[in-house]
Amino acid sequence: MRNSRPDILAFQDHVIIPDPDAPTLHMAELYGNDNPLEVDIGSGKGRFLIARAHKHPDVNYLGIERQLGRVYRTAKKADHRGLTNIKVTQVEARLGLSEMLPDESVTTFYIFFPDPWPKRRHERRRLVSQPFLDLLHSKLAPRGCIHFATDHKDYAEATAIVFGDDARFSSIPPFEPSEDELTDFELIFTAQSKPTNRLSIQKQ
Ligand SMILES: C[S@@+](CC[C@H](N)C(=O)[O-])C[C@H]1O[C@@H](n2cnc3c(N)ncnc32)[C@H](O)[C@@H]1O
């Protein structure tokens, strides 16, 4: 696995391969139902997604992650646990959201521990920005939510400004995960005694 390309097709029921000729996903066809859709952006190794999908069988979950090995690990876990409400796709988040998700199709976005790009000259590589919030807004259903968490104080402050400046959203109490929903990175940061900053907003 470490030296060879992971065979994500081994778990094809849980993997969506982007189709450049027909990019827009048809959720009812893919999941076999019309249940609400929740999307984890930068889903990593999938600890959060797997825990949520297990506890909420009437919700569909989609992980968007650009690292193939992490997509593979999530799909493998979903397969081994027999979860039918979880899919993951290897794609860059901005591209995946804009091309693959229908407008107003998502009830909740989770953005947990996105890469902080701590050097000032790299800050523009951060995912959360006004244009990205515009994209999330277009994909969110009415009253849909965005939940954000980071260990990085500066990223939290910058995100609070982007969220707070946008009158199309209102601030809501932050999403508090249960123990089994803590992400792989949150477990690492918590072990290092780094506090987590959480922010949540709701589309008006
Ligand atoms: C620090 S990790 C956090 C993973 C997971 N959310 C967690 O908390 O354990 C950031 C993840 O986001 C993914 N990622 C970063 N930028 C991305 C992008 N533009 N599109 C898709 N995935 C991205 C990385 O590959 C990585 O798996």
The ligand as an ORCA input file, in Angstrom:
! r2SCAN-3c Opt
* xyz 0 1
  C      -4.763     18.598      8.198
  S      -5.652     17.415      7.292
  C      -7.182     17.218      8.211
  C      -7.924     15.956      7.815
  C      -9.196     15.692      8.613
  N     -10.209     16.711      8.346
  C      -8.870     15.618     10.078
  O      -9.229     16.570     10.804
  O      -8.273     14.619     10.496
  C      -6.203     18.347      5.890
  C      -6.767     17.429      4.828
  O      -7.351     18.207      3.814
  C      -6.909     17.725      2.561
  N      -6.924     18.888      1.672
  C      -6.204     20.018      1.818
  N      -6.501     20.886      0.852
  C      -7.432     20.293      0.078
  C      -8.131     20.691     -1.081
  N      -7.910     21.886     -1.634
  N      -9.014     19.829     -1.615
  C      -9.241     18.614     -1.057
  N      -8.605     18.184      0.049
  C      -7.714     19.016      0.605
  C      -5.532     17.169      2.815
  O      -5.163     16.216      1.839
  C      -5.704     16.557      4.194
  O      -6.145     15.222      4.146
*
